[in-house]
Amino acid sequence: MQAFACMMDAVADDLSLVFRALADPTRRQLLDMLRERNGRTLGDLCGALAMARQSASQHLGVLEAANLISTVRHGREKLHYLNPVPLQEISERWIATFEVPRLRALGAVRRAAEEQLVTTPPTYVYVTYVRATPEQVWHALTDADLTGRYWGHRNESDWQPGSTWRHVRTDGSGIADVTGTVLESVPPERLVITFGEGAEASRVTFTVEPYQDIVRLTVRHEDVRTEADTEALAAGWPAVFANLKSLLETGEVLPQAPWEMHAELRAQQMAADDGR
């Protein structure tokens, strides 16, 4: 009897770790992210959560202790993978003994109702850290000449709330590939614009925060319409911020525009897929 009791205590302890890990919404979000795309780095997960590396590491440590994730070293990178086994064990213990078909039907009804209620498109968030002052970062975001250097387009506006801003090509054509409206402008802390106009416009928020001796720069892109748009943002914003960071920290942009490198890699992948 004593051996059986010890075994039950061990099982309870394991389940306690799992339930404790799942109790936090940030940790559940991390699991959702790994479910969508497994094998992600700490930097990738931090960027999507707009969270400091130390905080994200602590959450991942709790998940790993509960055996909900596993990690693999790949060169200098540490990749994180979802381990669904503890969740399956919980399902078998707590759910399988009930009326599974009825529970599935109720779950389907709930999901259908939620899909009808949830109309807000997804949001993309990206964070980087720049060795500069908030004023320097603000200037880089709003100066047409500087944006032309690191973005490949001049962002032209007086940056007053209600004013129009234009994303103008640097080839001298004067063509604006995007126009929008300045919604908020609080130098050097916060800039909110629409990306586009009308019903299809999305909303972009830049937040500039002092972070000890550096600056934490966050872009939050809301009301993204399609999955293809989200994929484009996931490639575009890191590329723009990498070039901005290089310009402020070294005085020069990167030797090759990051978005051009992404386009080349994408074309190579598509060519490889077509050849299969």
N, C-alpha and C positions, 0 to 999 in steps of 0.2 A: 504493500500500500504506500509506503514511504517513497519507493522508487517511482511509482505511478504519479504521486503528487508532485515530485520534483520534475518529472517530464511535463506535466501540465503547466507548472510554473514557467518552464522554459518556453513553451508554446505561447503562453500569455505574454511573456516578456517580448517575444518576437513580434506578436501582434500589436503590443503597445507601441513599439518603435514605429511600426507602419502607420497606425492610427495617428500617432503624434506627428509624424512627418506629413501626413495628408491634411492635418488640421489647419495648416497655414496656406492661405490663398496664393502666396508667391510660389511656394513649393509645388502646389497643384499646377500653376501656370508653367513652371519649368518642365513638369512631366508632360503637359500638353504640347509644349514646344518640341520636346524630344519625340513625342508620338508623331508629330507632323514631319519632323526631319531628324533622324537619329544621327549620332556621331558628331555632335556639335562641340565647339571649343568654348572655353570660359568667356573669351572675348566676344564671341558671337552671341552667347546667351546674355551677357551683360548689356550689350548694345541694344538688344531687343527689349530688355526690361528697363532700360535707363537706370541701372543700378550700379553702384561701385563694386569693383571686383571682390573686395573683402566680404561685403554683405552677400553677394552671390555665392562665393566659396563656402560661406557658413551654411547657407541653405542647401547647397549641393552636398556638403558633408553630412547633413542630417539625412538626406535622401539616400546617400550611399550607406550610411550606418543601418538604415532600415532595409537595405538590399533592394531598393526600388530603382537604383541606377547602378551601372558599373562603368569603370573608366579603363581606357586603353591608351598607352603612350604611342604616339606616331611621330617619330623624330622629336622635335622640341615641343610639339603640341600634345595636349591631353584631351582626348576625345571622350565625350559622355554619351552613354547609351542607356535607353530605357530597359528596365528588367521587369516585365509584367507578371512574373511568377508569384510574388506576394499578393498582388491584386487578385490573381486567379484563385489562390488559396482562400482569400477572404470570400470571394464569390461562392466557392464550393461550400464553405462552412456556413455562411450566413444567408445565402440567397437560394442555392440549389434545393434546399429542403422545402422552400415555399412553392407556390404555384407559378412556375417560370412563365408559361404561356400568358397568364393573366398579367403578370408583372411587365412582360414585354409589351403587351397591348397598351397598358397604362403609360408605359414609357414613351411609346410611339405617339399617343395622344398628347402627352406633355410637350414633346419635342415639336410637334406640329403647331401647337398653340404658341410656343416660344418663338418659332420661326415667323409667325404672323405678327407677333408683337415687336420683335427686334427688327428695326428698319435702319438702324444706324450703320453705315458702312464701316469697315475696319480702319484701324489707325496704325501708322508706321512711326516708330520712334528710333532715333539714332543719337548716340552721345559720343563726344570726343573731348579730349583735354588738350589745351593749347598753351604753350609757354608765351603768354602775352598778357596785356592788361585788358579789362573789359572794354575800355574805350577803343583800344586797337582792334579788337574783334568786331565791335559795333561798326567802326569805320570800314572794316573789310567787307562787312555785310551790306553796307549802304552806299559805298563809293562806286560810281559807275566804272571808273578806270580800273580799280582793283578787282571788281567782279569780272571785268573783261579779261583780266590776266589769269585768274585761277578757275573761272567757271566757263570761259569760252563764250559768254554772253555778257553784255553790259546791262546791269539792273538799274534802270533810270527812273527816278522819282524824286520828289521833295520829301518823301517819307512822312507826310503829315496824314493823320487819320482822315479817311475819305478820299485821299488822292489816288490817282492811278499810278501803277508801276508797270514798266515794260521790260521784257526780257529780250534785248535787242542783239542780233548777230553782230559779230565784230569784223565782218567782211566789208563793211562800208555800205551795205545795201539798205540799211535802216529798217530791215524787216524784223518785227517782233514776233518771236515764236510763241510767246505767252504774254498775256496781259492780265492784270488783276487789280484789286483794290487794297489799299492799306487800311486795315481794320483797327490796329492798335500800334502805337509807337512810343515806347518809354525808354529813351536812351539812358545808359547803355545796357539795359536789362532785358527788354522784351520787345519783339517785333512780330506782329501777326498780320498776315496777308492772305488774300484769296489767290489760289493758283488756277487761273482761268476765270471765266465770267459766266453768269447765268446759272441755270439749274445744275450744270455739270461741274461747276467749280468746286475744288477742294480747298482745304484750309491749312495753312502752314504757320507754325509758331516757332520762332527762334527764341531760346532763353539763354542769356549770358550770365553766368554766376561766378563770382570769385571763389576759387577753391585753393585756399592757402596761397601759394605764390604763383599759381597758374589759373586758368579759366576753364570752367566746365561749360561746353557749348552743346546744347540740345536742340534738335529739330524734331518737331512733332507734326506729322502730316496726317490730317484727318479727312474723313469723307472720301476715302479711296474707293473708286467705283468697281474695279475688276481685279481679278487675280493677276492678270498681266500687268496692270498698273502697279500693283504691290511689288511684283518682281522687278519692275523697272526702277521703282524707288529704292529697293534693297541694293541695287547696283549703283544707282545715281548719287544718292546722298553721301554714302561713304567716299565715293570718288571725289565729289566736290569738296567735302570737308578735308580730305587728305591733301588736296592741292592748296586749300586755304591755310591749313596748318603748316605746310612746307613754306609757303610764301611768308607767313608771319614769323616763323622761327628761323629761316635761313636767308630770307630776302629773295628767294627764287622759287618758282613753281617746280613741280616734278618734271624730270626730263621728258616724260611722255605722259600725255593726258590719261588719267586712269580709266575714263570711260571709253577711250579708244582701245585700250588693252582689253577691257571687258567685251567690247564689240567683236574684237578679233577672236577671243577665246570662244565666244558664243557662236561665231561663224564656223570655227573649227569643229566645235561639238556637233553642230547641225550637219556639217559635211561628213563627219564620222558616222553619225546616226543614219544618214542617207546611204552610206556605203555598206551598211550592215545588211 
